[in-house]
Amino acid sequence: MTGEKTSPESKPAATLILVRPHGDAFQVYLLRRSKNARFMPGVHVFPGGMVDPEDYGLDTWENYLDMALEDIQRNLGAATLTAEDTLSFIIAAIRETFEEAGVLLARRKGSDAAGLKSLLELRGMGRLESGWFKTRMAVEDWILSVSSLHRWSHWITPRQMKFRFDTRFFLATIPENQVCRPDKKETTHGLWITPREALAGNLSGEIPLSPPAVVTLHDLLAHDSLDNLIKGASNRSWGNVIEPQLVPMAQGAMIIEPWDPMYGREHIRIKETMLEDDVLGPEEPFSRLWNDGRLWRPVRVKSKY
């Protein structure tokens, strides 16, 4: 149709949910994106980013993995992904986590500590050139800890948004003796926090979260310990793709998740008055996220909507 607005194509991306033990429970690591970021500025997210061209290449990466390719495809792949695609998401998740959070899921022949220190110094000076990851891993004999990763979820940005990503969310425990550090460029602040505390902080406005982070943290509430979480993640498939709908409003917007009763309808009418009264608590289930121009907060579904 002439003049019809087309949806931008989604670009492949990867995210890593980093976790660590915290007493009898666990914490996750969140990074606050720069307020100057083009996509989701100023909100807290998990480390991650787009898949780069250098992240592809089965022949190149095969000698730097701690798992055989067939095992990687079985444990982390999907029927819709080729082995090349699966590996590219994995490489992007590991690379982006180092670039944004300073944590490297890899081990090195010889001294891990010395090699990591050298890479962190280059990162701190902004000298990680394009293609650095593939070059450094090969030259310095790093072995990527692919076996530490678990599948978590598969997200596609709503069609109504300007920037769209087809993102695989992985989960892993932070390696011992490593410390998370935001890069102070794309990410300005980082914190370890329990899922419940993060969700409460989002509601108060102290820790604004991205919509996928709200959903993911709420899902993590089902696990009461790190052992329970890792056990559940190890048996997890990618599940159904999560591609929310974005409904513009006079002030702000509403995200409709795939499990919402109105999802898939071409026209969704939202009653915009008194939404503040419909905001749900951190542990209450939800299928809608309302943005009032500041925060993405879960709200209840009413029959009159």
WOJO-V11986 format. One record per run of one state. SS is the DSSP state (H for helix, E for strand, - for the rest). FROM is the first residue (numbers start at 1). TO is the last residue. If there is no record, write none. Layout:
ss->SS from->FROM to->TO
ss->SS from->FROM to->TO
This chain:
ss->- from->1 to->10
ss->E from->11 to->22
ss->- from->23 to->24
ss->E from->25 to->33
ss->- from->34 to->43
ss->E from->44 to->45
ss->- from->46 to->46
ss->E from->47 to->50
ss->- from->51 to->52
ss->H from->53 to->55
ss->- from->56 to->57
ss->H from->58 to->64
ss->E from->65 to->65
ss->- from->66 to->68
ss->H from->69 to->76
ss->- from->77 to->82
ss->H from->83 to->101
ss->- from->102 to->105
ss->E from->106 to->108
ss->- from->109 to->111
ss->H from->112 to->124
ss->- from->125 to->131
ss->H from->132 to->139
ss->- from->140 to->141
ss->E from->142 to->144
ss->- from->145 to->145
ss->H from->146 to->148
ss->- from->149 to->149
ss->E from->150 to->156
ss->- from->157 to->164
ss->E from->165 to->173
ss->- from->174 to->186
ss->E from->187 to->193
ss->- from->194 to->194
ss->H from->195 to->204
ss->- from->205 to->208
ss->E from->209 to->209
ss->- from->210 to->210
ss->H from->211 to->220
ss->- from->221 to->225
ss->H from->226 to->234
ss->- from->235 to->241
ss->E from->242 to->242
ss->- from->243 to->244
ss->E from->245 to->248
ss->- from->249 to->252
ss->E from->253 to->256
ss->- from->257 to->274
ss->H from->275 to->278
ss->E from->279 to->279
ss->- from->280 to->287
ss->E from->288 to->291
ss->- from->292 to->295
ss->E from->296 to->299
ss->- from->300 to->305
